[in-house]
Amino acid sequence: MGDSCHGHGGGHSHSHGHGGPGFGGFMPGGFHGQLVPGPLDPTQQPRKASHPEDSSSWDIIKATQFGALERCKELIEAGYDVRQPDKENVTLLHWAAINNRADMVKYYISKGAVIDQLGGDLNSTPLHWAIRQGHLSMVIQLMRYGADPSLADGEGYRGLHLAVLFQHMPIAAYLMAKGQEVDSPDINGQTPLMLAAQKIIGPEPTNFLIKCNASVNAVDKMNRNSPLHCAVLAGNVDSVHVLLEAGASVDLENANVFLLCVFSLVVVGAIGSILDMKTESWLLKGVLLVCVIAVINLTSRKPMRANHCFSCNACVAKQDHHSIWINGCIGARNHPYFVLFLVALSFLCMWMFYGSIMYWSKHCPLHYTEEGVWGAVTALTSCSPWVLYIFCFAFLNASWAFILLLVQLYQIAFLGLTTAERANLMHRQRKLPQAFSLRQNPFNLGVVRNLVNFFQWRCCGLCKPVVLDWTQHEI
């Protein structure tokens, strides 16, 4: 079965959840009792362990975990809703799936359990739980009842991605045989091969997916990374070797990287031809590790003034800051529009102030000297609560918009810096014994030229702004 797409992958599961492999990575807290360890063969029903307690006193969660079907039937017939989740938002079907209780799954579904109900800390379905634990027979049973393996859990992983990530290759083979595409992306845009190259140490899962016709040159939409990029960035030497042998293409736009990879293949081939297998193994990994480090150094050069945003998980050209108001980064491509947004918002708030005052002057006559401040506020509230709300709402937005606009214009016109650059320089300034002016930087060309270049003002040809592509302008 080694050369087949349905072969069994080796190794232990590589956890990516909250905790290590096994139950800790995907089980919610507040676990009722202990799980019965399953047999080595995931296709078999687990043996029921003896328990000193009488099952008649168990709650339904514990009875499900230990396989006490008669106790579960008794509680459900007494009125327990099979769809009701526990305090951890986990249903009975989840507990039956993770413990590989086929008879209980059949019974719960006959009583109306939702096959794809989400639950637990990772917002997973019972099928996700069975896949993570490696219960092939349970996966088959749940899919026969209509479980959807294309649904994503709270981390964005679909069924096939979880099977590969936890190295349950029989389950991965079954899912592909049932129509799951080997190159289907998860919510983060990564294919199973990318996850195997990035998160699993060892060549077996990568080899398995390549034999299943996984594309070695697929590119995710978010970071434009291929499986080879993922393996290089993760330092996964075995996967780098496998992907290069499978024909993974190197980015030809960087000639140095291309020549380096060709050189590494030549060196590895020479070592393999003159040395025995034992010596070749550690030398092969050593040579490839040096090449991986060199590739990382060559490909990690970032454009000038670019910064990595941990909120967006992306490198942003000429980054100013990450804005909570637009839920995104302000950088080279949208910074001028953000400043114009602040200008428009400030004028809108001023117009709302003016409208509120004009309304009060015509419809709400006030006597401040007689009534005082509290009396005036009470009169305004009774006159028109909606206008008072609009006035307060406009004041709240105007307070941050106007201050932020002034700060932005000062940095753009007088300093020629972004917020990130100014914060970085001020941090360094505190550590130096001699102070320096923030205006003395290579990006400050004077107030007029700074504004012309920032907003790209041409004024019918009177101004000539400097046009720079900050996504390509390297250090």
N, C-alpha and C positions, 0 to 999 in steps of 0.2 A: 504493500500500500504506500511505500515511500514515495513513488513517482506519481501517485494519483492525486487528484484534487481533493479526494475524500480521505486522505491519510490522516493519521492521528499526530497532532503536534505534541512535542515534548515540553517539559519544563513546568514550573509552578506558576500560578497566576500572579500577575503584576498589578498590584492595587493602584488605583488612582483616586479613590474616594477618601472618606474621612477615616483614616487608619490604614492598617496593613492588609494583607491578603486574608481571605476567609470572610467571616461574618462581620468583623469590625469595620470593614470598608463600606458596608451598605445596610446594616441593620440599625434601626432607630434605637434610642435609649429606652430605658424602662422595660428591659426584656423580661418576660414572664417565664421563669424557669430556665432550663438549659436545653439546648438542642441535642438531639440524638445524633452522634457522628454517623455519617453515611458510609457505605462500603466503598471500596476502591473503584468498582465498576459503576459509572454514573448511570448506566442503563437499567440497573436493578433497583428494586424498592428497598429502602433501608430497613435493617432489622429493628424490630421494636425492642427497646431496652427495658429491662425490668426496673420497676420503680417501687420503692417501699411504701409509698403512699397509696391510699385507695383513690382511684380515679373519680369516684362519686363526689369527692369534695373539690375537684379541680374546677377552675373557671374555663370558659370556652377557648381562651387563647392558649393556655397550657395544655388543654386536651388536644387541641389541633397540633401543637408542636410535638407532642409525644404519640400522636396517632390513636387517641382514644375515640374512635368513631362513635361508639354507642353513647358515650357521654356527650359528644357534640350533638348527636341527634336528639338526645333528651332535652338539652338546653334550647335547641332551635324549635323543637315542638312545643316548648313551654313559652315561646314568644320572642326569642332573641332574633333580631333582624340580621340576616347573613350579610347584608350590605353595610352594616354599621361599622365604622372604623373605631379603633381604640384611641387612647389619648395621644398616641404617636401618629395618628392618621394612617394606621395600617389596618388592612382588612383581613378577614379570616383566610381569604384566598391567597393573600401574600404569604401568610404563615404556612399554609399548606404547600405552596409552591416551593418555598425555600427549604422545607424539610422533605420534599419529594414524596408527599402523601397523595398518591394518585386516587385512592378511593375517596378521600375527603374532597379533593378538587371536583370529582364527578358529582358528589353529593351537594356541595355548595353551589355548583352551577345549576343543578336541577332545582335548587331552592331560590334561584334568581340572582346569584352573585354576578357582578359586572366583571367581565373577563379582562378588560383593559383599564380598570380603575387605578388611578394614580395614588400613591401613598408613600409614607416614609420621608426621611430627611432629604433624599435625592429625588423625590417625586417620581418614583418608578412604578411600572406595572408589575404584576406577578410574573410575567414572562421575563422581564429584566432581572428579577430576583433569581429565577431559575437559571438563567444564562450565566449570571455572575457566579453562582455556586457550582455550575457545571453539570446540572442534572439534565442529561440529554432526553431521557424518557419523559420527564416533566415538560420539557420544551415541546416535544412531539405532541403530547396530550393537550397542552394549552393551545397550540396552533390548530389542532383538529377541532377545538371548540371555538375557533375564530380569533385567537389572539393576533394582534397586528405587530409584527417585528419591526415595522418601519417607524413606529412611534419613538420619540426621543425622550430620554429622562431629563432630570433637572440639570445635568451636566452637558446635555446636548448630544449624548451618545445614543445611537440606535442599536437594535439587537445584534447585528453583524459586527459592529464596532466593539461592543462589549465582549462578544465571544472571542474576537481577536485579541483584545486588550488583556483579557484574563487567560489567554492561551488555551481556550477550549476549542480545539480545531475540529473535533467531530460535530460540535454544535454549529460552528461556522460553515462546515460543509453541508450540513442539513439545511441551514437557512438559505444558502446559495442554490441548493437543489430545489427549494420551494420558491425560487424566483427573486431572491434578494440580489441586487447587482453588486458585483465585487468592487466596483468603483463608485458606489453610491456615497455621497458626502454626508457627514453629520451636520449638526447645526452650525458648527464652527468652520465648515467647508473642507474638512479633512477626510480623506478616504481611509479605509482600513489599513492599506499599505503604508500610508503616512504615519498612522498611529503606531504600527508595528515598528517602523524604522526609527521613530522618535522615542518611544516609551518602553520598548522591550529589548533587553540585552540578550543577544543571541540571534543566529540566522534562521532558526526554524520557522517562526511565523512569517518572516519575510519571504523565505523560499516557498512556503506553502501558498501564499497569496500570488506570487509570481507564476507558480505552476497552474493556478486557477485563472490565469490570463489577466491579472491585475495590471493596470497601466503603470509602468515605471516612470512615465513622463507627465502624469496628471499634475495639475497645478491648482492649489486652493485659491479661492477668489479673494480671501482676505489679505494674505501676506504674499501671494504669488510664489509659494514654496512648493517644490516638488518633493517626492519621497527621498531623493538624494539630498536635497537641502535639509530635510528634517533629520536624516541620519547624521549628516555632517555637523549640524548645530548641536545635536545631542551627544556627539562623540561616539556614536555607535559604529565601531570599526567593522564588526562582522556584517552589519547591514550595508555599509558603504561598499564593501567588497562584493557582496551578492548583487547589489543594484548595478554596479559598474559592469559586472559580468553579464547581467541581463540586458544590457544596452541602454542604461539610463544616460540621457544626454546631459552634458555639462553646458552651462551658459556660455555660448560662444562670444557674447559681448565682452567678456573678461578673458582676454587671451592668456593672461598669466595663470588663471585658474585652469584653463583648458590644458596648457602645456604642462602644468604641474601634475594634473591627473594622468596624462599620457606618460609622463616620466615615472610616476609611481607604478603604473601597470608594467612598464618595461623592467623596472627594478624588481618588482615582485615576481615577474616571469623568470628573470634571471636567477633569482634566489631559489625558486621552485625547481629549476632544472639542474642545479648543482648541489643542492643540499638534501638530506633525508627529510622525511615528513615531520619528525619530532622537532628538529631544528628549524625547519621552515615555518612551523606553526607560530613560534614566538617571534621569529624575525619578521614574518609576514605582518603580524599585528603591530609590531614596532614601527615598521616602515609606513604602514597605513595610518598609524596614529600620528606620526610626524606630518604626513600629508594632510590629515584632517585638521591639525592645528594650523598649518600654513594656509589651508583653504579658508578657515575661519578668519584668520588675520587679514587675508586679502579681500574677503567679501564683507567684512564688518565695517569698512570705511563708510561713514555717513556723510551726507551733504552738509555743507557749512550752514551753521545756525539751526540745524535740525536737532530735535530732542525726542527722546522716547517717552510716550505718554502711557503710564501704567493703567490708567482708566480705560483708554481706547485700545491698549496693547498694540500700538503701532508707532512707527517713527514719523513724526510730523515735521514737514519742511517749514523752517522759520517759525517755530512754535512760539506763540505768545502765552497762552494758558489754556487750561481745560475749563470750559464754561459750563456751569451747572444749569444755566438758563436755557441753553440750546442743546444740552446733553451731548456735547462734542467738543472737539479741539478747535481753537482759533489759531490759524496758521497763514501761510503765504497766500493761499487761494481764497480765503474768506475773511481775512482780517479787515480789509477796507469795508466790506459789507457789514461787518460787526460794528465798526465805528459809526457807519451811517444808520444802523439800527438804533444805536444809543442816541444819536441826534434826533431821529424821528420819535423815539420814545419820550425823550425830554420835551420836545415840542408838543407832543400829544398830552402829556401830563400838564403842561402849562395851559394848554387850551381847555382842559377839563377844570383846572383851577379857575380860569376866567369864567367859564360857563356856570360853575357852581356859585361864584360870587355874584354874578349878574342875576341868577335866579333868586338868590336870597335877598338881594337888594330890591327886587320887584314884588316878591311874594311873601317875604318873611321880614317884616319890619322889626328891628331889634333896638333895645335901649340898654346899651352896655353900662351906662352910668347908674341906672336904676336897678337893673337886674343882676349885674355882675357877670363874671365869666361863666359860672355854672348855670345861671339863669339863661344866658345866651345859648349855651350848648343845649339845654333842655328845650328852648324855643325852636332851635334848628331841627332837633330830633322830631319834635311834634309837627313841625311844618312840613318836612319832607325827609323821612329816614333814608330814602333811596339816594337822594342827592348828597346827603352827608356821608353815606357809604362810598359813593363814587369819589368824593373829595378825599376821604381817608385812604382809599385804595390808590388813587393817583399820587398822593403824598408818599405812600410807602414805596411805590415803584420809582418815583422821581428821586427819592433820596439816594438809592444805590445807582440808578442810571446816570444821574448828573455827576456824581462823584467819580464813578468809573470813567465817564466820558472825559472829564478833566484830566484824570490820571493818564488815560490813553493818549490824549492830544499832547500832553507834556512829554511823554516818553517818545512819541513819534516825531514831534517837531523840534524839541530842544535837545533830546538825547540821541535820537536815531536808533533806539534799542527796543527790544521786546520786553515784556514783563519777566520772562524767564531769564533773559540776559541781564537785566537790571538786578534781579534778585541774586544771581550768581556773582556779579561784580560787587555788590554790596556785602555779600558774605565774605568774599576774598579781601575786601577793603578792611574789614574788621580785624583780619589776621595779619595785615601788613603793618610794620612800624610807622610808615610814612603814608599819609592820606593822599589820594589822587582824585581828580574830578571825573565824574561819570561822563561828562561831555567830551572828554578826550579819548575817543574811541574811533576806530577806522570806519565805522558806519555813519558817523555824524558828519553830514555835509553842509550844515547850516539849516536854519528854519525853513526857508523857501524851498530849497532843493530837497530837503527831507519830505516835505508835504507833497511836492510835485512827483517824486519817485514813489511815494507810498500810494497815493491815489491815482497815479498814472495820468496826471493832468497834462493835456496837450494845448488847450486854449487856442484852437484853430491854427496850430503850428507855432505859436509863440513860445511854448515850452517844449523841451525835449527830455522826457524822463528816461532814466536808465532802466532797461528791461533786462531782468535777470531771472533765469529759471532756477529757483532755490531748491527744486527737487533733484537737480543734476549738478549744481555748483558745489564741487567737492572741496574739501580742505587740502 
